[in-house]
């Protein structure tokens, strides 16, 4: 049995995320002198049922986005709780914080306050082991993931007219994680050159992808295929495949989808995705329809679920109860996993367990507002998900996760690649 942990100091600091907005950094000090730190991510494209990120609302300070209230909750009520007794497990800490908050969405203390504390506590309970080993469920084989590099940004992540939010390349056919990183960097560099040759801007969006003024998703896909080929890689499952995150909730208006000025029904969108999958080496589609369009999602899954990985993000929000409902209604076949959507590490692991037992694949994800914290890299390996998206192979807060995975790869002989259920799809 693990030795009980006693917390002697609990502090938090308002810091800046990668978008220049405030977020938290939480530090836990234990009786043995250990200090364990976690940086809290923040999203721009968010599901309405996500756990609530607490912001100050004072327009005179950071336009209302300050997090001094969340900091005070960590250093006040949460600190008092953690110092009140010894703790035997992360699950005990998380359950106590959830009870202390007392709301279904962590709205009182703030999901940002809770998740930062939970992440730091997970590092405490790793007890000197690599974090990924302590996060591993008993029935799961650890695995190095296929990185999904966001190489071109649109939607709320970029100041352009492109409605689809993320265009990712996935080196599914790479023989190892280091070779996957090399492929991602090579294609990214070639895409930059192609954009320059076309006279397009090569400025970056929130997640490090390029943000040219291109409106049609198909035109972007044509460019990405050319970049993959020019970089010397085959397209598709044998080489570098493409993953899309349209983030359709962001262009859903009054029951219709508006893409590049064209108004489409749910079935029109499904038709378009089917044609895209026929024309381009797309293997994964995230948030292809809006979070409230459950009937459309059912039709999308029935139509394309045998051909594509259909990932639920805004619609699932890493919530165990919602994922359970989705499984019952045959909505999607994969879950995006974001720690701050649900608010604690324990609940995140539960969402992953439910997905795994239902045969749903998973992809661990960063947020558009990030810190250099590498927690999700270890989470991806320890839970054997086989997939991670952490933005482009550029920008420090993004590559920190990929570099952590390179470090794990160098020190282990873990398998690399998609899980079995993903490989078959």
Secondary structure, DSSP 4 states (H G I P E B T S, - for coil): -PPPB-EEEEEEEEEE-TTS-EEEEEEEEETTS-EEEEEPPB-SS--TTSPPPP----TTTGGGT--HHHHHHIIIIIHHHHHTS-BS-HHHHHHHHHHHH-STT-TTT-HHHHHHHHHHHHHHHTTTS-HHHHH--TT----BPEEEEEEEE-GGGSSSS--S-EEEEE-TT-SSHHHHHHHHHHHHHHHHHHHHHTT----B-TTS-B--S---HHHHHHHHHHHHHHTT--BSTTSBEEEEE--GGGGEETTEEEETTEEE-HHHHHHHHHHHHHHS-EEEEES-S-TT-HHHHHHHHHHHTTTSEEEESTTTTT-HHHHHHHHHTT--SEEEE-HHHHSSHHHHHHHHHHHHHTT-EEEEE--SB--S--HHHHHHHHTT--EEE---S-SHHHHHHHHHHHHHHHH----BS--HHHHH-
